[in-house]
Amino acid sequence: MANLKEIRNRIASVKSTQQITKAMKMVSTVKLIQATKTINQLKPYAEKMKEIVAHLSTSLKGKGSSPFMVARTPKNILLIVVTSNRGLAGAFNANVIKEANLTISGKYMEQHRKGNLKIVPIGKKGRDSYKKNGYPLIDDFVDLFTDLNFENTSKLAEFIMDGFLRAHFDRVEIVYNEFKNAAVQFLKTEQLLPLLITDSFTEPVDNDDMPYDYIMEPSKEKLFETLIPKSIKLQLHKVLADSHASEHGARMTAMDKATENAGELIKSLTLSYNRARQSAITNEIMEIVGGAEALSRG
């Protein structure tokens, strides 16, 4: 059994760690509240944008087109991997990297073997992992989460769209954590380019009128052409906002569990300390009694 001093030192060390994890949990909770507010405000807007683009696409009956919707043979692939800049968030980063690696080894093994697969890691954890393992990186954009806003996200989106238009990439996919709540995040792999527009209607549109009372200026074709790049930028921004909220949720949950585990360990160590102390006191009493009996017999 460890001596009393060692146990006291361990208790003090665990208590210090518990204070750190508790503080980190509080910080993540505050950041999560703000991140949740952002994603809750953004999702309805992003969904409405998708709806409008889908309505326009259906109404145009194939007359409207965009270079961002052109499907090509996927010879050159760009994979965007969204992780965080910091750890201590449970399996948040490891799961994203694992999912991205499965996508590479399964879906795009041929392109990767030929050197036609490039990675854009967003977040230091992803960048460090892929850099260490020798994957071809285009850029890392690790500063995006330092100041996450639509303007900064748009720069990344423009970089990606320009590469797609120049045929540097035939397909762009993104791997990230979608935010559900503080304790739940869903791993997702989505195709960013070419843009996939889901038809929102079960019945075909028989005339040129939209099924909703929209006033369109200038024309449907011009609006469609203008909204497509905006839709791509908004989709990317939503993905990053989702991942940002998921990170804080995962870290808050991890730190809450760590704090709880530290409390259990402190209880266990305190019990061990009390037992060791009781044993030491009993031994001292036995020594005193033994000494007294020896003196009385003498």
ZAMARGU-4260 file (C-alpha; in steps of 0.2 Angstrom, whole numbers, plus 5000, padded with zeros to 4 digits):
<rodrens>
0) 5000/5000/5000 | 5006/5017/4996 | 5012/5028/5010 | 5002/5043/5016 | 5012/5056/5008
5) 5011/5048/4991 | 4992/5047/4992 | 4990/5065/4998 | 5001/5070/4983 | 4990/5061/4971
10) 4974/5068/4979 | 4981/5085/4977 | 4986/5082/4959 | 4969/5075/4954 | 4960/5090/4962
15) 4971/5102/4952 | 4966/5092/4936 | 4948/5092/4941 | 4948/5111/4943 | 4956/5113/4925
20) 4943/5101/4917 | 4929/5110/4926 | 4935/5127/4920 | 4937/5120/4902 | 4919/5113/4903
25) 4912/5131/4909 | 4922/5139/4894 | 4915/5127/4882 | 4898/5129/4888 | 4898/5147/4885
30) 4906/5145/4868 | 4893/5132/4864 | 4878/5143/4868 | 4885/5156/4856 | 4889/5143/4842
35) 4872/5135/4845 | 4863/5152/4843 | 4873/5155/4826 | 4869/5138/4819 | 4850/5139/4824
40) 4849/5156/4815 | 4859/5150/4800 | 4850/5133/4796 | 4833/5141/4792 | 4841/5153/4780
45) 4851/5139/4772 | 4836/5128/4770 | 4826/5142/4762 | 4840/5145/4750 | 4841/5127/4745
50) 4822/5127/4743 | 4822/5143/4731 | 4836/5136/4721 | 4827/5119/4719 | 4811/5128/4714
55) 4820/5138/4701 | 4828/5123/4694 | 4811/5114/4693 | 4803/5129/4685 | 4816/5131/4672
60) 4814/5113/4666 | 4832/5111/4662 | 4834/5128/4653 | 4844/5135/4668 | 4862/5129/4670
65) 4877/5133/4680 | 4895/5128/4677 | 4895/5122/4696 | 4882/5109/4691 | 4892/5101/4677
70) 4896/5083/4682 | 4913/5076/4675 | 4922/5060/4677 | 4929/5061/4694 | 4948/5060/4690
75) 4954/5074/4701 | 4946/5074/4719 | 4947/5087/4732 | 4943/5081/4750 | 4940/5095/4763
80) 4942/5088/4781 | 4935/5099/4795 | 4943/5096/4812 | 4947/5108/4826 | 4962/5118/4831
85) 4963/5110/4849 | 4961/5093/4857 | 4953/5088/4873 | 4936/5085/4864 | 4935/5066/4865
90) 4934/5057/4849 | 4929/5072/4839 | 4944/5074/4828 | 4949/5056/4827 | 4932/5051/4821
95) 4932/5064/4807 | 4950/5059/4801 | 4945/5040/4802 | 4929/5044/4791 | 4940/5054/4779
100) 4953/5040/4778 | 4939/5027/4774 | 4932/5038/4760 | 4950/5039/4753 | 4954/5020/4755
105) 4937/5015/4748 | 4928/5027/4736 | 4944/5036/4730 | 4958/5023/4731 | 4962/5024/4712
110) 4963/5043/4712 | 4974/5043/4728 | 4985/5029/4720 | 4988/5040/4705 | 4991/5056/4715
115) 4975/5064/4709 | 4967/5066/4727 | 4971/5082/4736 | 4966/5087/4754 | 4961/5104/4761
120) 4962/5102/4780 | 4952/5115/4790 | 4959/5114/4808 | 4976/5110/4815 | 4972/5093/4821
125) 4968/5087/4803 | 4982/5097/4795 | 4995/5089/4807 | 4988/5071/4805 | 4989/5072/4786
130) 5005/5081/4785 | 5013/5068/4796 | 5007/5054/4785 | 5012/5062/4769 | 4996/5066/4761
135) 4996/5080/4747 | 4989/5096/4755 | 4984/5111/4745 | 4981/5123/4760 | 4976/5121/4778
140) 4965/5136/4782 | 4968/5133/4800 | 4964/5151/4805 | 4946/5150/4799 | 4940/5145/4817
145) 4949/5159/4825 | 4937/5171/4817 | 4923/5161/4809 | 4912/5172/4798 | 4904/5172/4781
150) 4917/5184/4774 | 4931/5172/4778 | 4922/5157/4773 | 4918/5165/4756 | 4936/5166/4752
155) 4938/5147/4755 | 4923/5144/4744 | 4929/5155/4730 | 4946/5146/4730 | 4937/5130/4729
160) 4924/5136/4715 | 4939/5143/4705 | 4948/5126/4706 | 4932/5117/4700 | 4929/5129/4686
165) 4948/5127/4680 | 4945/5108/4681 | 4959/5107/4695 | 4945/5096/4704 | 4931/5086/4696
170) 4923/5083/4712 | 4924/5091/4730 | 4918/5082/4745 | 4918/5088/4763 | 4919/5077/4779
175) 4913/5085/4795 | 4903/5083/4811 | 4885/5089/4810 | 4878/5097/4826 | 4863/5089/4834
180) 4865/5094/4852 | 4878/5096/4865 | 4880/5077/4867 | 4877/5071/4849 | 4886/5075/4833
185) 4884/5065/4817 | 4898/5062/4805 | 4894/5067/4787 | 4902/5066/4770 | 4894/5078/4758
190) 4897/5082/4740 | 4900/5101/4738 | 4904/5102/4719 | 4897/5098/4707 | 4881/5105/4716
195) 4867/5093/4718 | 4850/5100/4718 | 4836/5089/4725 | 4820/5091/4717 | 4807/5097/4730
200) 4792/5092/4720 | 4783/5075/4718 | 4773/5082/4703 | 4780/5090/4688 | 4777/5108/4685
205) 4766/5110/4669 | 4769/5129/4667 | 4781/5142/4669 | 4774/5148/4685 | 4782/5144/4701
210) 4771/5134/4713 | 4773/5148/4726 | 4769/5166/4723 | 4786/5173/4720 | 4790/5189/4711
215) 4806/5187/4701 | 4817/5201/4695 | 4826/5201/4683 | 4823/5183/4676 | 4823/5166/4682
220) 4838/5161/4672 | 4848/5176/4679 | 4842/5173/4697 | 4847/5155/4695 | 4864/5159/4689
225) 4867/5172/4703 | 4860/5161/4717 | 4871/5146/4714 | 4888/5153/4720 | 4879/5161/4735
230) 4871/5144/4739 | 4888/5135/4738 | 4896/5148/4750 | 4881/5147/4762 | 4882/5128/4762
235) 4901/5128/4766 | 4898/5141/4780 | 4884/5130/4787 | 4896/5115/4787 | 4909/5125/4797
240) 4896/5132/4809 | 4890/5115/4812 | 4907/5108/4815 | 4911/5123/4826 | 4896/5120/4837
245) 4900/5101/4837 | 4917/5104/4843 | 4912/5114/4858 | 4898/5101/4862 | 4910/5087/4861
250) 4923/5096/4872 | 4910/5101/4885 | 4904/5083/4886 | 4922/5076/4887 | 4927/5089/4901
255) 4911/5085/4910 | 4915/5067/4910 | 4933/5070/4915 | 4927/5081/4930 | 4916/5067/4935
260) 4929/5054/4934 | 4941/5065/4944 | 4928/5066/4957 | 4927/5047/4958 | 4946/5045/4958
265) 4947/5057/4973 | 4934/5047/4982 | 4944/5031/4979 | 4960/5039/4984 | 4952/5047/5000
270) 4946/5030/5005 | 4963/5023/5002 | 4971/5037/5012 | 4959/5034/5027 | 4963/5016/5027
275) 4981/5018/5026 | 4980/5031/5040 | 4969/5020/5051 | 4981/5006/5048 | 4996/5017/5053
280) 4986/5023/5069 | 4982/5004/5073 | 5000/4999/5072 | 5006/5014/5083 | 4993/5009/5096
285) 4999/4991/5095 | 5017/4996/5098 | 5012/5007/5113 | 5002/4993/5121 | 5016/4980/5117
290) 5028/4992/5125 | 5017/4995/5141 | 5015/4976/5143 | 5034/4973/5142 | 5037/4986/5155
295) 5024/4979/5167 | 5032/4962/5165 | 5049/4969/5169
</rodrens>
